[in-house]
Amino acid sequence: MAVKQIARCCKESDPDRLAGDVHHPPAVDLPPGLRLGSRGCWASSALIGRSAPNRPTAGVESERRGGNGEKVVISAIVKAGRTLPQLYCFPHAGGSASEFSGWAPEGRGFGIVPVHLPGRGLRLGEPAGDDLLALAEQIAAELDVAAPYALFGHSFGALLAYEVVRALQAAGRPAPVCLWLSAFPSPDRYPYADQDVHLLSDQELLRSLNADFGAIPEEVFEYPELTAMVAGQLRSDYRMLAGYRFQRDPVPDCAVHLLAAADDTVDPEELLAWGNHVRVAGVTTTFSGGHFYLRDQENVARLLGLVAQSF
């Protein structure tokens, strides 16, 4: 198969789910429904375009532009006429909205809205973010906060969601009912400032991760377009993390719940230290499994039950 055809298949299949997390190895034992075939192309397109149950089935591009034609930060979200509470979901580093494609809140009284970040998934053709605080401010300006809502962020997504809440507060917008922070250390224990991992070449970046974790299939290295795509999505988040500097104020006014995994490598004390930077600290809930514990549907169901109780 020609390399260009492989790259096209990769783009259509949202391959950014290959890229793992800055804090942990990429989760590239490839999730079900997204497998590299023997010829180097994705064997399934089951995840193409999937997000959460409230994703619009048409008019995606029109939803991606504001009233004066500018691109919006959150694409494929119906912003008008909703009455249910919403859970906005922020993926791990290198991840995309498709990470939440299997989350089904039917009957729980709220909807799920995955946040589509630039440079991946439905926004693959857009420049990736390079400043975490600026990205948080953009997202805060786009969120529909007319009805009760909550934010969930996993790992890198936890830090981004935290800064979105602070940006909402600074702008005088309604606060979320709750902020759910999963599997990421408190920002004052943040270990990535000034790290230059994002300066590595595509091959060096991925092989460095592979040497430590053995998590990236060799097929990824066989095609430059695929290597560039996976590494690029990781690199943009590494760059934002390297440039991030934590400021203690403002402190979020909303309740904050911490989520941990029993077999994760995040130090429990580093996770609990989030309590120093919130006004209303909730309980810490521990789930079975490792860093990507929410790829287990039983854990997802348990989390969604907790979210339902918070609204």
C-alpha positions in Angstrom: 0.0 0.0 0.0 1.3 3.4 -0.9 2.4 5.6 2.0 0.0 8.4 1.1 -2.9 5.9 1.3 -1.7 4.7 4.7 -1.6 8.3 5.9 -5.1 8.9 4.6 -6.4 5.8 6.5 -4.7 7.0 9.6 -6.3 10.4 9.4 -9.7 8.9 8.9 -9.3 6.6 11.8 -8.4 9.2 14.4 -5.0 7.7 15.2 -4.2 10.1 18.0 -5.6 7.4 20.3 -2.2 5.8 19.7 -0.4 8.6 21.5 -0.4 7.9 25.2 0.2 10.4 28.0 3.1 12.7 28.9 3.0 11.4 32.4 2.8 7.7 31.4 3.5 5.4 28.5 1.4 5.7 25.4 -1.5 3.3 25.5 -0.6 1.7 22.3 -1.5 -1.8 22.8 -4.1 -0.3 20.4 -7.6 -0.2 21.9 -10.3 -2.5 20.4 -11.7 -1.2 17.2 -8.5 0.5 16.2 -5.9 -2.0 15.1 -3.0 -1.9 12.7 -3.5 -4.5 10.0 -0.7 -6.6 8.5 -0.3 -4.2 5.6 0.2 -1.2 7.9 -3.2 0.3 7.5 -5.9 0.5 10.2 -7.9 -2.7 10.2 -11.1 -1.0 11.4 -12.6 2.4 11.2 -15.1 1.7 14.0 -14.0 4.8 15.8 -14.2 7.2 12.9 -16.0 10.3 14.0 -17.4 8.8 17.1 -17.7 10.8 20.3 -20.5 10.8 22.8 -24.2 10.2 22.5 -25.0 13.9 22.2 -22.7 14.4 19.2 -24.6 16.0 16.3 -24.9 13.7 13.3 -24.8 16.6 10.7 -23.6 20.1 10.3 -20.3 19.6 12.1 -18.5 22.2 10.1 -21.1 24.8 10.7 -20.9 24.1 14.4 -17.2 24.8 14.3 -17.6 28.5 13.4 -18.8 31.3 15.5 -21.2 34.0 14.4 -18.5 36.1 12.6 -17.0 33.0 11.0 -14.0 32.4 13.3 -13.1 28.9 14.3 -14.4 27.9 17.7 -12.3 25.9 20.2 -14.9 23.1 20.8 -16.2 21.6 17.6 -19.2 19.3 17.0 -21.1 20.5 20.0 -24.7 21.6 19.9 -24.8 24.7 22.0 -28.4 25.7 21.8 -31.5 24.3 23.4 -30.1 21.8 25.8 -31.6 21.4 29.2 -29.7 18.5 30.7 -26.6 19.0 32.8 -23.4 18.3 30.8 -20.1 16.7 31.6 -17.3 18.3 29.5 -14.5 15.8 29.1 -10.8 16.6 28.5 -8.5 13.8 27.2 -5.0 12.8 28.3 -1.9 14.2 26.5 -1.8 13.1 22.9 -5.4 11.9 23.2 -8.6 13.1 21.5 -12.4 13.3 22.1 -12.7 9.7 20.7 -11.3 8.6 24.1 -14.8 9.1 25.4 -16.6 7.3 22.6 -17.7 4.4 24.8 -19.1 6.5 27.6 -22.8 6.1 27.7 -24.7 8.2 30.3 -28.2 7.2 29.2 -30.7 7.3 32.0 -28.3 9.1 34.3 -29.8 12.6 33.7 -26.8 14.3 32.1 -25.0 14.4 28.7 -21.4 13.9 27.8 -19.5 16.5 25.7 -16.0 15.6 24.7 -13.8 18.6 24.1 -12.2 18.5 20.7 -8.7 20.0 20.9 -6.9 21.6 17.9 -4.5 19.4 16.0 -6.3 16.1 16.4 -9.5 14.2 15.7 -12.0 16.3 14.0 -9.6 19.3 14.1 -6.6 17.4 12.8 -5.9 20.1 10.1 -5.7 22.9 12.6 -2.5 24.1 14.4 -2.1 22.4 17.7 -2.0 24.5 20.9 1.3 25.7 22.2 0.3 27.5 25.4 -1.8 25.7 28.0 -3.2 28.8 29.7 -4.1 30.4 26.4 -5.9 27.2 25.3 -7.7 27.1 28.6 -8.9 30.7 28.1 -10.2 29.9 24.6 -12.1 26.9 25.8 -13.5 28.8 28.7 -14.9 31.4 26.3 -16.6 28.7 24.2 -18.2 26.5 26.9 -22.0 26.6 27.1 -22.6 27.2 30.8 -26.2 28.2 30.7 -27.3 24.9 32.4 -25.5 23.1 35.2 -22.3 21.5 34.1 -19.2 19.7 35.3 -15.7 19.2 34.0 -13.7 16.0 33.9 -10.0 15.8 32.9 -7.7 12.8 32.8 -4.0 13.2 33.4 -2.9 16.1 31.2 -6.6 16.8 30.7 -7.0 17.2 34.5 -4.5 20.1 34.4 -6.2 21.7 31.4 -9.7 21.3 33.0 -8.4 22.9 36.2 -7.1 25.9 34.3 -10.3 26.2 32.3 -12.2 26.5 35.6 -9.9 29.2 36.7 -10.3 31.0 33.4 -14.1 30.8 33.7 -13.9 32.2 37.2 -11.6 35.1 36.0 -14.1 35.9 33.2 -17.0 36.0 35.7 -18.8 33.1 34.1 -20.8 30.5 36.1 -18.7 27.9 37.8 -19.2 24.2 37.3 -21.0 22.1 39.8 -17.9 19.9 40.1 -14.4 19.5 38.7 -13.2 15.9 38.4 -9.4 15.5 38.3 -8.1 12.1 37.3 -4.5 10.7 37.6 -2.4 13.8 37.6 -0.2 15.3 40.3 -1.0 18.6 41.9 0.4 21.5 39.9 2.7 22.5 42.6 4.3 19.0 42.4 4.4 19.4 38.6 7.5 17.6 37.2 7.6 18.8 33.6 8.6 22.5 33.6 11.5 23.2 31.3 11.8 19.7 30.0 12.8 19.5 26.4 11.3 16.2 25.4 9.2 18.0 22.8 12.4 19.0 21.0 13.3 15.5 20.1 12.7 14.3 16.5 9.7 12.2 15.7 11.6 9.0 15.7 13.6 10.0 18.9 10.5 11.0 20.7 8.6 7.8 20.0 11.6 5.5 20.4 12.5 7.1 23.7 9.0 6.2 24.9 9.3 2.8 23.4 12.6 2.1 25.0 11.1 2.9 28.4 7.7 1.2 28.0 7.8 -1.0 24.9 4.4 0.4 24.0 4.6 1.6 20.4 4.1 -1.0 17.6 6.9 -1.2 15.1 4.4 -0.5 12.3 4.3 3.1 13.5 8.0 3.5 12.7 7.7 2.1 9.2 5.8 5.0 7.7 7.0 8.6 8.2 3.5 10.1 7.9 2.2 7.9 10.7 5.2 8.5 12.9 4.9 12.3 12.4 1.2 12.2 13.2 1.5 10.3 16.4 4.6 12.1 17.6 3.2 15.5 16.6 0.2 15.1 18.8 2.4 14.1 21.8 4.9 16.9 21.0 2.3 19.7 21.2 1.2 18.6 24.7 4.8 18.2 25.8 5.5 21.7 24.6 2.5 23.1 26.6 3.6 21.2 29.7 7.2 22.4 29.4 6.0 26.0 29.3 3.4 25.8 32.0 4.0 27.8 35.2 1.6 27.3 38.1 0.1 30.3 39.8 -1.7 29.8 43.1 -4.5 32.3 42.4 -7.4 32.2 41.7 -8.6 29.2 43.7 -11.5 27.4 42.0 -14.8 27.9 43.9 -16.4 24.7 42.8 -16.2 21.3 44.5 -13.3 19.2 43.3 -13.2 15.4 43.4 -9.9 13.4 42.9 -9.8 10.1 41.0 -6.9 7.7 41.3 -6.0 4.2 40.0 -4.7 1.5 42.4 -1.9 0.5 40.0 -1.0 3.9 38.6 2.5 5.3 39.1 1.2 8.7 40.2 2.3 9.2 43.8 -0.9 9.3 45.9 0.6 12.2 48.0 1.1 14.2 44.8 -2.5 13.6 43.8 -3.8 14.5 47.2 -1.8 17.7 47.1 -4.5 19.1 44.8 -6.4 19.8 48.0 -4.0 22.7 48.7 -5.3 24.5 45.6 -9.1 24.2 45.8 -11.7 25.8 48.0 -14.0 22.8 48.3 -12.2 19.5 48.4 -14.3 16.4 47.8 -13.4 12.8 48.4 -10.7 10.8 46.6 -12.1 7.7 44.8 -9.7 4.9 43.9 -10.4 2.6 40.9 -8.9 -0.7 40.0 -6.3 -0.8 37.2 -3.5 1.3 35.9 -3.2 4.8 34.5 -5.8 4.2 31.8 -8.2 2.6 34.2 -11.1 4.3 32.4 -10.8 2.1 29.4 -12.5 -0.5 31.6 -16.3 -0.1 31.2 -17.0 -1.1 34.8 -14.8 1.8 35.9 -16.5 4.1 33.5 -19.9 3.1 34.8 -18.8 3.7 38.3 -17.5 7.1 37.5 -20.6 8.1 35.6 -22.7 7.1 38.6 -20.6 9.4 40.8 -21.0 12.2 38.3 -24.8 11.7 38.3 -24.9 12.1 42.1 -23.0 15.4 41.9 -25.6 17.2 39.7 
